[in-house]
Amino acid sequence: MGAMVAANWKMNLPPEGVEAWVGSVVGREESEDVLVVVAPPFPFLTQLAHLGGGAISVAAQNLSEHEAGAYTGEVSAGMLDRAGCSHVIVGHSERRQIYGEGDELVGRKLRAAASAGLVPIFCIGETKELRDGGGTRGLLERQIGTALRVAGTVDGLVVAYEPVWAIGTGDNATPEQVGETHAQIRDLLTPFGLADVILLYGGSVKPDNAAELAAVEGVDGFLVGGASLTSESFKAIWQAMVSSRA
Ligand code: 13P
């Protein structure tokens, strides 16, 4: 099975600059083993695709569910493809929470991505209240079931488990929580013929916890926010993933 380490820069740029970041990350031997994906803000997609020269894959952080038309401020899957993207993040918790994206819209976005040949990185995950109240599995079942029934077949789908309470808090899920929840997610994906998807963990992944999280059964990589902004910490996380597979 493949593995991936993806950088989600959100609405940020690396303090060292885009060019220096890419220069520091590309050209390392590990790149063939563990795919490196970078998701910059929209205006930097083409630059990333150009600088990465194929050694890194480029992802958008969002897309429209529509193909074209009067949708001011939106970007279609076909446009992302032309800008050099191979992947697109869909259903990130910040899109769900801040911009009100629901499971059906997420499903339509998955379908739009797939029909343009983009690989969606489909994000799911529970809030603290749901985890504490025992509602994690029910929520994941709804997020997966509703979106995938709307989306239909999505070739090469990647799933990212990102518990909301672990995102940007410095408080990562424990290896036990990740192992248990990844097993539940694979279980929920099985009826859709997706038991073997690449399944990432995201939420406060850092150089100092990457090795123990990479060692968890069923973790095929990471979706990294804050710690992806400097090339040194991103490379350390990538290296931890590579070493866990050696
Ligand atoms: P952090 O790594 O900053 O917690 O963000 C995770 C995330 O949301 C990646 O998509």
Residues whose N, C-alpha, C, O or C-beta is under 5 A from the ligand:
A	BS01	13P	N8 A166 I167 G168 T169 G202 G203 S204 V205 L223 V224 G225 G226 A227
